[in-house]
Amino acid sequence: MTPSRLTSKKWRTMVVLGLSILLVAVPALGQSRVYSDVPDWAYQAVKKLVENGYLELYDDGTFRGNNPVDRYTFAMVVAQLLTDFGEGGARGGQDDVALLRKLSNEFQNELVLLALKDKELEARLVQLEQGRIILAEDQTKNTAEVQALNAELNALRKQVTQLIEEKNRLAAQLSAVETQQEEQQMAMENLQTELEKERRTNRVILIVLGLVGVAGLFLPAQ
């Protein structure tokens, strides 16, 4: 680390003390909470850090202040403080501004990386939002296409139903015609049978008449 940068122990001490001083100017949010693993000398500072959203507790509700913290975590806290001061969410005197400026210089590299990461996240969010819009448009388009296909399918089903009904009607007509033809065929056969009987009867009559005529020739005249 260059001489202009603070040593690890010094910047950690300066950050903790600096945040404690700066947080006096930040209004506390939320309700009071109990942090059983935080010592008395750091309780108020930790309480304000957590309640104002600068630091988070573990899932079990403990702070675990003895665990090591990387520079990026402190850089995120400083970045949030810079945002709050810039937006008027926090107010402080010249000493607070000077301390915040010193912290900003100390974490300059980390703050730049965080800003770049934020821009990447924003770009990603924009991309995701555009993708969501495209998906929504595609879904609307697909829904319209599905509705059109359903309408076409229903129309085809109606046509098929009409064709089946027409086929059944024609089949019934054909069956009626076939029945009529069978009846006509039977009538013709009956007529032919009657005609044949009549022809035989007429032959018999003619034969009888012929015999009578022949017999008359041989009978003596009176």
C-alpha positions in Angstrom: 0.0 0.0 0.0 1.3 3.5 -0.8 2.2 5.9 2.0 -0.9 7.9 1.2 -3.1 4.9 2.0 -3.8 3.8 5.6 -2.7 0.5 7.0 -5.3 -2.2 7.5 -5.4 -1.7 11.2 -5.6 2.1 10.9 -8.3 2.3 8.3 -10.4 -0.3 10.1 -10.2 1.8 13.3 -10.8 5.0 11.5 -13.8 3.6 9.7 -15.4 2.3 12.8 -14.9 5.6 14.7 -15.8 7.6 11.6 -19.0 5.8 11.1 -19.9 6.1 14.7 -19.4 9.9 14.5 -21.3 10.2 11.2 -24.2 8.1 12.4 -24.9 10.7 15.0 -26.1 12.9 12.1 -28.2 10.1 10.6 -31.8 9.8 12.0 -32.4 6.3 13.5 -35.0 4.2 11.7 -37.2 1.4 12.8 -37.9 0.1 16.2 -35.4 -0.7 19.0 -33.7 -4.1 18.7 -31.6 -6.1 21.1 -28.1 -7.2 20.0 -26.9 -9.6 22.6 -23.4 -10.1 21.2 -22.5 -6.4 20.9 -20.5 -4.8 23.7 -21.8 -1.7 25.4 -19.1 0.6 24.0 -20.2 -0.3 20.4 -23.8 -0.9 20.9 -25.3 2.4 19.8 -23.0 2.6 16.7 -23.9 -1.0 15.7 -27.6 -0.4 16.4 -27.7 2.7 14.2 -25.7 0.9 11.4 -28.2 -2.0 11.4 -31.3 0.1 11.8 -30.3 2.5 9.0 -29.5 -0.4 6.6 -25.8 0.0 6.5 -25.0 -3.4 8.0 -27.0 -6.6 8.3 -27.4 -9.1 11.1 -26.9 -12.8 10.6 -29.9 -15.1 10.2 -29.9 -15.9 13.9 -30.1 -12.2 14.8 -26.5 -11.9 16.0 -24.0 -9.3 14.8 -20.7 -11.3 15.3 -18.5 -8.3 15.6 -15.4 -10.4 16.0 -15.7 -11.8 12.4 -13.3 -10.2 9.8 -14.8 -7.6 7.4 -13.4 -7.0 4.0 -12.9 -3.5 2.5 -15.8 -3.9 0.1 -18.2 -4.2 3.0 -16.9 -0.9 4.5 -16.9 0.6 1.0 -20.6 -0.2 0.6 -21.3 1.5 3.9 -19.3 4.6 2.9 -21.1 4.6 -0.5 -24.5 4.5 1.3 -23.4 7.3 3.6 -22.3 9.4 0.6 -25.7 8.8 -1.0 -27.6 9.7 2.1 -25.5 12.9 2.5 -26.0 13.8 -1.2 -29.7 13.2 -1.0 -30.1 15.1 2.3 -31.0 12.0 4.2 -28.2 12.8 6.6 -26.7 16.1 7.8 -23.4 16.8 9.4 -20.9 19.6 10.1 -17.6 20.4 8.4 -15.8 17.8 10.5 -18.2 15.1 9.3 -17.8 16.2 5.7 -14.0 16.1 6.1 -14.1 12.7 7.6 -16.5 11.4 4.9 -14.1 12.8 2.3 -11.2 11.1 3.9 -13.1 7.8 4.0 -14.0 8.3 0.3 -10.4 8.8 -0.6 -9.4 5.7 1.4 -12.0 3.6 -0.3 -11.7 5.2 -3.7 -10.8 2.1 -5.7 -13.6 0.0 -4.0 -16.1 2.8 -4.6 -15.2 2.9 -8.3 -15.6 -0.8 -8.5 -18.9 -0.6 -6.7 -20.1 2.1 -9.1 -19.1 0.0 -12.1 -20.9 -2.9 -10.6 -24.0 -0.8 -10.0 -23.9 0.3 -13.7 -23.5 -3.3 -14.8 -26.4 -4.3 -12.6 -28.5 -1.4 -14.0 -27.7 -2.5 -17.5 -28.5 -6.0 -16.6 -31.8 -4.9 -15.1 -32.6 -2.9 -18.3 -31.7 -6.0 -20.4 -33.9 -8.2 -18.2 -36.8 -5.7 -18.4 -36.5 -5.5 -22.2 -36.4 -9.3 -22.2 -39.5 -9.4 -20.0 -41.3 -7.0 -22.4 -40.3 -9.1 -25.4 -41.5 -12.2 -23.6 -44.8 -10.5 -22.7 -45.2 -9.4 -26.4 -44.3 -12.9 -27.6 -46.8 -14.4 -25.0 -49.5 -12.0 -26.3 -48.6 -12.9 -29.9 -48.6 -16.6 -29.0 -51.9 -16.2 -27.2 -53.4 -14.5 -30.3 -52.0 -17.2 -32.5 -53.4 -19.9 -30.2 -56.8 -18.2 -30.2 -56.7 -18.0 -34.1 -55.8 -21.7 -34.3 -58.6 -22.6 -31.9 -61.0 -20.6 -34.0 -59.8 -22.4 -37.1 -60.0 -25.7 -35.4 -63.5 -25.0 -34.3 -64.5 -24.0 -37.8 -62.9 -27.3 -39.2 -64.8 -29.3 -36.5 -68.0 -27.6 -37.6 -67.3 -28.4 -41.2 -66.5 -32.0 -40.4 -69.8 -32.2 -38.4 -71.7 -30.8 -41.4 -70.0 -33.3 -43.7 -70.9 -36.2 -41.4 -74.5 -35.0 -41.3 -74.6 -34.7 -45.1 -73.0 -38.1 -45.5 -75.6 -39.6 -43.1 -78.4 -37.9 -45.1 -77.1 -39.2 -48.4 -76.7 -42.6 -46.9 -80.3 -42.5 -45.7 -81.5 -41.4 -49.2 -79.4 -44.2 -50.8 -80.9 -46.7 -48.5 -84.4 -45.5 -49.3 -83.7 -45.7 -53.1 -82.3 -49.2 -52.7 -85.4 -50.2 -50.7 -87.6 -48.7 -53.5 -85.6 -50.5 -56.2 -86.0 -53.8 -54.3 -89.8 -53.2 -54.0 -90.0 -52.3 -57.7 -88.0 -55.5 -58.6 -90.3 -57.6 -56.5 -93.3 -55.9 -58.2 -91.9 -56.6 -61.6 -91.2 -60.3 -60.7 -94.8 -60.6 -59.4 -96.1 -59.0 -62.6 -94.0 -61.4 -64.8 -95.4 -64.3 -62.7 -98.9 -63.1 -63.3 -98.3 -62.6 -67.0 -96.8 -66.0 -67.3 -99.9 -67.5 -65.5 -102.2 -65.5 -67.9 -100.3 -66.7 -70.9 -100.6 -70.4 -69.8 -104.3 -69.8 -69.1 -104.8 -68.3 -72.6 -103.0 -71.2 -74.2 -105.2 -73.6 -72.4 -108.3 -71.7 -73.6 -107.0 -71.6 -77.1 -106.4 -75.3 -77.0 -109.9 -76.0 -75.6 -111.4 -73.8 -78.3 -109.4 -75.5 -81.0 -110.5 -78.9 -79.8 -114.1 -77.7 -79.7 -113.9 -76.4 -83.2 -112.4 -79.6 -84.5 -115.0 -81.6 -82.7 -117.7 -79.6 -84.4 -116.5 -80.5 -87.8 -117.0 -84.2 -87.1 -120.4 -83.9 -85.5 -123.3 -84.6 -87.9 -125.5 -81.7 -88.8 -129.0 -81.7 -87.5 
